[in-house]
Amino acid sequence: MDWINRLASEATSARKLIDRLDQAVLAKAFRGELVPQDPNDEPASVLLERIKTGRGAAPKAKRDRRAHEA
């Protein structure tokens, strides 16, 4: 019975550690610390502006209303 209680206690501790690990990994990701940064990469603001410009220039797809009427 002691073995089962110890196992349950270790499982509870592991769950708490996993929650903290998830938070730590996300924090590192948002700080850009998960992988080495390439100084030759463009800044995110430039990339987002390029995507926004590209979406504005692309023709909008037309929807087929007949497919939704069924």
Phi and psi restraints in degrees (range 20) as a CNS / XPLOR table:
assign (resid 1 and name C) (resid 2 and name N)
       (resid 2 and name CA) (resid 2 and name C) 1.0 -59.0 20.0 2
assign (resid 2 and name N) (resid 2 and name CA)
       (resid 2 and name C) (resid 3 and name N) 1.0 -39.8 20.0 2
assign (resid 2 and name C) (resid 3 and name N)
       (resid 3 and name CA) (resid 3 and name C) 1.0 -61.4 20.0 2
assign (resid 3 and name N) (resid 3 and name CA)
       (resid 3 and name C) (resid 4 and name N) 1.0 -42.3 20.0 2
assign (resid 3 and name C) (resid 4 and name N)
       (resid 4 and name CA) (resid 4 and name C) 1.0 -65.2 20.0 2
assign (resid 4 and name N) (resid 4 and name CA)
       (resid 4 and name C) (resid 5 and name N) 1.0 -43.8 20.0 2
assign (resid 4 and name C) (resid 5 and name N)
       (resid 5 and name CA) (resid 5 and name C) 1.0 -62.9 20.0 2
assign (resid 5 and name N) (resid 5 and name CA)
       (resid 5 and name C) (resid 6 and name N) 1.0 -41.1 20.0 2
assign (resid 5 and name C) (resid 6 and name N)
       (resid 6 and name CA) (resid 6 and name C) 1.0 -66.1 20.0 2
assign (resid 6 and name N) (resid 6 and name CA)
       (resid 6 and name C) (resid 7 and name N) 1.0 -40.2 20.0 2
assign (resid 6 and name C) (resid 7 and name N)
       (resid 7 and name CA) (resid 7 and name C) 1.0 -63.7 20.0 2
assign (resid 7 and name N) (resid 7 and name CA)
       (resid 7 and name C) (resid 8 and name N) 1.0 -42.6 20.0 2
assign (resid 7 and name C) (resid 8 and name N)
       (resid 8 and name CA) (resid 8 and name C) 1.0 -63.9 20.0 2
assign (resid 8 and name N) (resid 8 and name CA)
       (resid 8 and name C) (resid 9 and name N) 1.0 -40.1 20.0 2
assign (resid 8 and name C) (resid 9 and name N)
       (resid 9 and name CA) (resid 9 and name C) 1.0 -64.2 20.0 2
assign (resid 9 and name N) (resid 9 and name CA)
       (resid 9 and name C) (resid 10 and name N) 1.0 -42.6 20.0 2
assign (resid 9 and name C) (resid 10 and name N)
       (resid 10 and name CA) (resid 10 and name C) 1.0 -66.1 20.0 2
assign (resid 10 and name N) (resid 10 and name CA)
       (resid 10 and name C) (resid 11 and name N) 1.0 -36.8 20.0 2
assign (resid 10 and name C) (resid 11 and name N)
       (resid 11 and name CA) (resid 11 and name C) 1.0 -65.0 20.0 2
assign (resid 11 and name N) (resid 11 and name CA)
       (resid 11 and name C) (resid 12 and name N) 1.0 -41.3 20.0 2
assign (resid 11 and name C) (resid 12 and name N)
       (resid 12 and name CA) (resid 12 and name C) 1.0 -62.7 20.0 2
assign (resid 12 and name N) (resid 12 and name CA)
       (resid 12 and name C) (resid 13 and name N) 1.0 -44.0 20.0 2
assign (resid 12 and name C) (resid 13 and name N)
       (resid 13 and name CA) (resid 13 and name C) 1.0 -63.0 20.0 2
assign (resid 13 and name N) (resid 13 and name CA)
       (resid 13 and name C) (resid 14 and name N) 1.0 -40.7 20.0 2
assign (resid 13 and name C) (resid 14 and name N)
       (resid 14 and name CA) (resid 14 and name C) 1.0 -64.2 20.0 2
assign (resid 14 and name N) (resid 14 and name CA)
       (resid 14 and name C) (resid 15 and name N) 1.0 -39.9 20.0 2
assign (resid 14 and name C) (resid 15 and name N)
       (resid 15 and name CA) (resid 15 and name C) 1.0 -61.5 20.0 2
assign (resid 15 and name N) (resid 15 and name CA)
       (resid 15 and name C) (resid 16 and name N) 1.0 -41.3 20.0 2
assign (resid 15 and name C) (resid 16 and name N)
       (resid 16 and name CA) (resid 16 and name C) 1.0 -64.5 20.0 2
assign (resid 16 and name N) (resid 16 and name CA)
       (resid 16 and name C) (resid 17 and name N) 1.0 -41.0 20.0 2
assign (resid 16 and name C) (resid 17 and name N)
       (resid 17 and name CA) (resid 17 and name C) 1.0 -65.0 20.0 2
assign (resid 17 and name N) (resid 17 and name CA)
       (resid 17 and name C) (resid 18 and name N) 1.0 -38.8 20.0 2
assign (resid 17 and name C) (resid 18 and name N)
       (resid 18 and name CA) (resid 18 and name C) 1.0 -62.8 20.0 2
assign (resid 18 and name N) (resid 18 and name CA)
       (resid 18 and name C) (resid 19 and name N) 1.0 -41.9 20.0 2
assign (resid 18 and name C) (resid 19 and name N)
       (resid 19 and name CA) (resid 19 and name C) 1.0 -60.1 20.0 2
assign (resid 19 and name N) (resid 19 and name CA)
       (resid 19 and name C) (resid 20 and name N) 1.0 -43.6 20.0 2
assign (resid 19 and name C) (resid 20 and name N)
       (resid 20 and name CA) (resid 20 and name C) 1.0 -69.2 20.0 2
assign (resid 20 and name N) (resid 20 and name CA)
       (resid 20 and name C) (resid 21 and name N) 1.0 -34.7 20.0 2
assign (resid 20 and name C) (resid 21 and name N)
       (resid 21 and name CA) (resid 21 and name C) 1.0 -63.9 20.0 2
assign (resid 21 and name N) (resid 21 and name CA)
       (resid 21 and name C) (resid 22 and name N) 1.0 -44.9 20.0 2
assign (resid 21 and name C) (resid 22 and name N)
       (resid 22 and name CA) (resid 22 and name C) 1.0 -55.8 20.0 2
assign (resid 22 and name N) (resid 22 and name CA)
       (resid 22 and name C) (resid 23 and name N) 1.0 -46.7 20.0 2
assign (resid 22 and name C) (resid 23 and name N)
       (resid 23 and name CA) (resid 23 and name C) 1.0 -64.1 20.0 2
assign (resid 23 and name N) (resid 23 and name CA)
       (resid 23 and name C) (resid 24 and name N) 1.0 -40.5 20.0 2
assign (resid 23 and name C) (resid 24 and name N)
       (resid 24 and name CA) (resid 24 and name C) 1.0 -66.3 20.0 2
assign (resid 24 and name N) (resid 24 and name CA)
       (resid 24 and name C) (resid 25 and name N) 1.0 -41.0 20.0 2
assign (resid 24 and name C) (resid 25 and name N)
       (resid 25 and name CA) (resid 25 and name C) 1.0 -65.7 20.0 2
assign (resid 25 and name N) (resid 25 and name CA)
       (resid 25 and name C) (resid 26 and name N) 1.0 -44.1 20.0 2
assign (resid 25 and name C) (resid 26 and name N)
       (resid 26 and name CA) (resid 26 and name C) 1.0 -62.4 20.0 2
assign (resid 26 and name N) (resid 26 and name CA)
       (resid 26 and name C) (resid 27 and name N) 1.0 -41.5 20.0 2
assign (resid 26 and name C) (resid 27 and name N)
       (resid 27 and name CA) (resid 27 and name C) 1.0 -61.3 20.0 2
assign (resid 27 and name N) (resid 27 and name CA)
       (resid 27 and name C) (resid 28 and name N) 1.0 -45.0 20.0 2
assign (resid 27 and name C) (resid 28 and name N)
       (resid 28 and name CA) (resid 28 and name C) 1.0 -63.4 20.0 2
assign (resid 28 and name N) (resid 28 and name CA)
       (resid 28 and name C) (resid 29 and name N) 1.0 -38.8 20.0 2
assign (resid 28 and name C) (resid 29 and name N)
       (resid 29 and name CA) (resid 29 and name C) 1.0 -62.1 20.0 2
assign (resid 29 and name N) (resid 29 and name CA)
       (resid 29 and name C) (resid 30 and name N) 1.0 -45.2 20.0 2
assign (resid 29 and name C) (resid 30 and name N)
       (resid 30 and name CA) (resid 30 and name C) 1.0 -69.8 20.0 2
assign (resid 30 and name N) (resid 30 and name CA)
       (resid 30 and name C) (resid 31 and name N) 1.0 -23.3 20.0 2
assign (resid 30 and name C) (resid 31 and name N)
       (resid 31 and name CA) (resid 31 and name C) 1.0 -88.0 20.0 2
assign (resid 31 and name N) (resid 31 and name CA)
       (resid 31 and name C) (resid 32 and name N) 1.0 -4.6 20.0 2
assign (resid 31 and name C) (resid 32 and name N)
       (resid 32 and name CA) (resid 32 and name C) 1.0 75.2 20.0 2
assign (resid 32 and name N) (resid 32 and name CA)
       (resid 32 and name C) (resid 33 and name N) 1.0 30.3 20.0 2
assign (resid 32 and name C) (resid 33 and name N)
       (resid 33 and name CA) (resid 33 and name C) 1.0 -104.4 20.0 2
assign (resid 33 and name N) (resid 33 and name CA)
       (resid 33 and name C) (resid 34 and name N) 1.0 3.4 20.0 2
assign (resid 33 and name C) (resid 34 and name N)
       (resid 34 and name CA) (resid 34 and name C) 1.0 -78.0 20.0 2
assign (resid 34 and name N) (resid 34 and name CA)
       (resid 34 and name C) (resid 35 and name N) 1.0 -36.4 20.0 2
assign (resid 34 and name C) (resid 35 and name N)
       (resid 35 and name CA) (resid 35 and name C) 1.0 -132.8 20.0 2
assign (resid 35 and name N) (resid 35 and name CA)
       (resid 35 and name C) (resid 36 and name N) 1.0 155.8 20.0 2
assign (resid 35 and name C) (resid 36 and name N)
       (resid 36 and name CA) (resid 36 and name C) 1.0 -61.5 20.0 2
assign (resid 36 and name N) (resid 36 and name CA)
       (resid 36 and name C) (resid 37 and name N) 1.0 139.5 20.0 2
assign (resid 36 and name C) (resid 37 and name N)
       (resid 37 and name CA) (resid 37 and name C) 1.0 -87.7 20.0 2
assign (resid 37 and name N) (resid 37 and name CA)
       (resid 37 and name C) (resid 38 and name N) 1.0 138.7 20.0 2
assign (resid 37 and name C) (resid 38 and name N)
       (resid 38 and name CA) (resid 38 and name C) 1.0 -92.4 20.0 2
assign (resid 38 and name N) (resid 38 and name CA)
       (resid 38 and name C) (resid 39 and name N) 1.0 116.4 20.0 2
assign (resid 38 and name C) (resid 39 and name N)
       (resid 39 and name CA) (resid 39 and name C) 1.0 -64.8 20.0 2
assign (resid 39 and name N) (resid 39 and name CA)
       (resid 39 and name C) (resid 40 and name N) 1.0 -14.4 20.0 2
assign (resid 39 and name C) (resid 40 and name N)
       (resid 40 and name CA) (resid 40 and name C) 1.0 -84.3 20.0 2
assign (resid 40 and name N) (resid 40 and name CA)
       (resid 40 and name C) (resid 41 and name N) 1.0 -11.3 20.0 2
assign (resid 40 and name C) (resid 41 and name N)
       (resid 41 and name CA) (resid 41 and name C) 1.0 -69.2 20.0 2
assign (resid 41 and name N) (resid 41 and name CA)
       (resid 41 and name C) (resid 42 and name N) 1.0 145.8 20.0 2
assign (resid 41 and name C) (resid 42 and name N)
       (resid 42 and name CA) (resid 42 and name C) 1.0 -73.6 20.0 2
assign (resid 42 and name N) (resid 42 and name CA)
       (resid 42 and name C) (resid 43 and name N) 1.0 152.3 20.0 2
assign (resid 42 and name C) (resid 43 and name N)
       (resid 43 and name CA) (resid 43 and name C) 1.0 -63.8 20.0 2
assign (resid 43 and name N) (resid 43 and name CA)
       (resid 43 and name C) (resid 44 and name N) 1.0 153.8 20.0 2
assign (resid 43 and name C) (resid 44 and name N)
       (resid 44 and name CA) (resid 44 and name C) 1.0 -59.3 20.0 2
assign (resid 44 and name N) (resid 44 and name CA)
       (resid 44 and name C) (resid 45 and name N) 1.0 -37.0 20.0 2
assign (resid 44 and name C) (resid 45 and name N)
       (resid 45 and name CA) (resid 45 and name C) 1.0 -62.1 20.0 2
assign (resid 45 and name N) (resid 45 and name CA)
       (resid 45 and name C) (resid 46 and name N) 1.0 -38.2 20.0 2
assign (resid 45 and name C) (resid 46 and name N)
       (resid 46 and name CA) (resid 46 and name C) 1.0 -68.8 20.0 2
assign (resid 46 and name N) (resid 46 and name CA)
       (resid 46 and name C) (resid 47 and name N) 1.0 -43.3 20.0 2
assign (resid 46 and name C) (resid 47 and name N)
       (resid 47 and name CA) (resid 47 and name C) 1.0 -60.7 20.0 2
assign (resid 47 and name N) (resid 47 and name CA)
       (resid 47 and name C) (resid 48 and name N) 1.0 -46.2 20.0 2
assign (resid 47 and name C) (resid 48 and name N)
       (resid 48 and name CA) (resid 48 and name C) 1.0 -62.8 20.0 2
assign (resid 48 and name N) (resid 48 and name CA)
       (resid 48 and name C) (resid 49 and name N) 1.0 -39.1 20.0 2
assign (resid 48 and name C) (resid 49 and name N)
       (resid 49 and name CA) (resid 49 and name C) 1.0 -65.8 20.0 2
assign (resid 49 and name N) (resid 49 and name CA)
       (resid 49 and name C) (resid 50 and name N) 1.0 -39.3 20.0 2
assign (resid 49 and name C) (resid 50 and name N)
       (resid 50 and name CA) (resid 50 and name C) 1.0 -64.3 20.0 2
assign (resid 50 and name N) (resid 50 and name CA)
       (resid 50 and name C) (resid 51 and name N) 1.0 -40.9 20.0 2
assign (resid 50 and name C) (resid 51 and name N)
       (resid 51 and name CA) (resid 51 and name C) 1.0 -64.9 20.0 2
assign (resid 51 and name N) (resid 51 and name CA)
       (resid 51 and name C) (resid 52 and name N) 1.0 -44.0 20.0 2
assign (resid 51 and name C) (resid 52 and name N)
       (resid 52 and name CA) (resid 52 and name C) 1.0 -60.9 20.0 2
assign (resid 52 and name N) (resid 52 and name CA)
       (resid 52 and name C) (resid 53 and name N) 1.0 -43.5 20.0 2
assign (resid 52 and name C) (resid 53 and name N)
       (resid 53 and name CA) (resid 53 and name C) 1.0 -64.3 20.0 2
assign (resid 53 and name N) (resid 53 and name CA)
       (resid 53 and name C) (resid 54 and name N) 1.0 -42.7 20.0 2
assign (resid 53 and name C) (resid 54 and name N)
       (resid 54 and name CA) (resid 54 and name C) 1.0 -63.8 20.0 2
assign (resid 54 and name N) (resid 54 and name CA)
       (resid 54 and name C) (resid 55 and name N) 1.0 -37.8 20.0 2
assign (resid 54 and name C) (resid 55 and name N)
       (resid 55 and name CA) (resid 55 and name C) 1.0 -69.7 20.0 2
assign (resid 55 and name N) (resid 55 and name CA)
       (resid 55 and name C) (resid 56 and name N) 1.0 -35.0 20.0 2
assign (resid 55 and name C) (resid 56 and name N)
       (resid 56 and name CA) (resid 56 and name C) 1.0 -69.1 20.0 2
assign (resid 56 and name N) (resid 56 and name CA)
       (resid 56 and name C) (resid 57 and name N) 1.0 -30.7 20.0 2
assign (resid 56 and name C) (resid 57 and name N)
       (resid 57 and name CA) (resid 57 and name C) 1.0 -84.4 20.0 2
assign (resid 57 and name N) (resid 57 and name CA)
       (resid 57 and name C) (resid 58 and name N) 1.0 -19.7 20.0 2
assign (resid 57 and name C) (resid 58 and name N)
       (resid 58 and name CA) (resid 58 and name C) 1.0 -76.7 20.0 2
assign (resid 58 and name N) (resid 58 and name CA)
       (resid 58 and name C) (resid 59 and name N) 1.0 140.7 20.0 2
assign (resid 58 and name C) (resid 59 and name N)
       (resid 59 and name CA) (resid 59 and name C) 1.0 -68.0 20.0 2
assign (resid 59 and name N) (resid 59 and name CA)
       (resid 59 and name C) (resid 60 and name N) 1.0 144.9 20.0 2
assign (resid 59 and name C) (resid 60 and name N)
       (resid 60 and name CA) (resid 60 and name C) 1.0 -80.5 20.0 2
assign (resid 60 and name N) (resid 60 and name CA)
       (resid 60 and name C) (resid 61 and name N) 1.0 139.3 20.0 2
assign (resid 60 and name C) (resid 61 and name N)
       (resid 61 and name CA) (resid 61 and name C) 1.0 -75.2 20.0 2
assign (resid 61 and name N) (resid 61 and name CA)
       (resid 61 and name C) (resid 62 and name N) 1.0 138.8 20.0 2
assign (resid 61 and name C) (resid 62 and name N)
       (resid 62 and name CA) (resid 62 and name C) 1.0 -89.8 20.0 2
assign (resid 62 and name N) (resid 62 and name CA)
       (resid 62 and name C) (resid 63 and name N) 1.0 142.5 20.0 2
assign (resid 62 and name C) (resid 63 and name N)
       (resid 63 and name CA) (resid 63 and name C) 1.0 -91.2 20.0 2
assign (resid 63 and name N) (resid 63 and name CA)
       (resid 63 and name C) (resid 64 and name N) 1.0 144.8 20.0 2
assign (resid 63 and name C) (resid 64 and name N)
       (resid 64 and name CA) (resid 64 and name C) 1.0 -94.2 20.0 2
assign (resid 64 and name N) (resid 64 and name CA)
       (resid 64 and name C) (resid 65 and name N) 1.0 105.0 20.0 2
assign (resid 64 and name C) (resid 65 and name N)
       (resid 65 and name CA) (resid 65 and name C) 1.0 -67.6 20.0 2
assign (resid 65 and name N) (resid 65 and name CA)
       (resid 65 and name C) (resid 66 and name N) 1.0 -27.0 20.0 2
assign (resid 65 and name C) (resid 66 and name N)
       (resid 66 and name CA) (resid 66 and name C) 1.0 -63.6 20.0 2
assign (resid 66 and name N) (resid 66 and name CA)
       (resid 66 and name C) (resid 67 and name N) 1.0 -30.4 20.0 2
assign (resid 66 and name C) (resid 67 and name N)
       (resid 67 and name CA) (resid 67 and name C) 1.0 -68.4 20.0 2
assign (resid 67 and name N) (resid 67 and name CA)
       (resid 67 and name C) (resid 68 and name N) 1.0 -28.5 20.0 2
assign (resid 67 and name C) (resid 68 and name N)
       (resid 68 and name CA) (resid 68 and name C) 1.0 -86.6 20.0 2
assign (resid 68 and name N) (resid 68 and name CA)
       (resid 68 and name C) (resid 69 and name N) 1.0 -14.3 20.0 2
assign (resid 68 and name C) (resid 69 and name N)
       (resid 69 and name CA) (resid 69 and name C) 1.0 -81.7 20.0 2
assign (resid 69 and name N) (resid 69 and name CA)
       (resid 69 and name C) (resid 70 and name N) 1.0 -12.2 20.0 2
